[in-house]
């Protein structure tokens, strides 16, 4: 399967008055055409910084220090700003978390959705209006021709998010990045938005990167998942492999903290102790070592290599490495120790 996107050894830092914040540290992953990839992790893990770098949306104090972002074989880190503007919204689009802060409250939603068409196509005004209304109908905005003239405050949170999805898909992009688009919505509306994204992906064949801190949401939409922590990828696997045989203590901790229908209501969920690392001074070894109950001496000294568990599953953990000077290997001996 051909890759639409390849991120290779990406390193991104923020330069602040307090020092260098090492936000993304040697991150590599790929995305195939038509694939839905989930990126999961706690706040500050580097998920959104990575996605913004793909779009070329960088703050003045932010810098890509190393790495490549190959989109259809083209390195976006070498592309000038003017050329990136032609790609953004046309070939790569973004669905943001909070539609109310992303939509212009003084402008009708139809005019906001059709902006990308005006910028990236040579369609007539009538054709643009027609296509915009068709897109609003596709994302299931009722009475789309009438709501074309409505303002954001006249829509519910779920409907505003549908408008954001319409804005992202209006130019039929090859890649859509959804940055926690359901976080601010209640569970019922969240489910509707996820079903809508699944349906639209099947119709448009766009590749999707879905960013979330919620593994349950990731499981309902994605085919493959990348688990990030401390600016690094801890584990990468298919959805089935991740849930059936997680191999990194951080992933296991995330799964243990998710309630389920079969969970005994009298049994407490198991939180991950401690706090995420300070990225001004990240640990010398594994990023997760201060919170890991399985940590060994080598975990504190060296960043672990990736161990390939299968062709589609890899994990950055010394407990999986034959080179680790530890007595026993709990994962190989017992499988998932916390399942």
Secondary structure, 3 states (H helix, E strand, C coil): CCEEEEEEEEEEEEEECCEEEEEEEEEEEEEECCCEEEEECCCCCCHHHHHHHHHCCCCCCEEEEEEEEEECCEEHHHCCHHHHHHHECCCEEEECCCHHHHCCCCCCHHHHHCHHHHHHCCCCHHHHHHHHHHHHHHCCCCCHHHHCCCCHHHCCHHHHHHHHHHHHHCCCCCEEEEECCCCCCCHHHHHHHHHHHHHHHHHHCCEEEEEECCHHHHHHHCCEEEEEECCEEEEEEEHHHHHHCCCCHHHHHHHHCCCCCCCCCCCCCCCCCCCCCCCCCCCCCCCCHHHCCCCCHHHHHCCCCEEEEECCEEEECHHHCCCCCCCCCHHHHHCCCCC
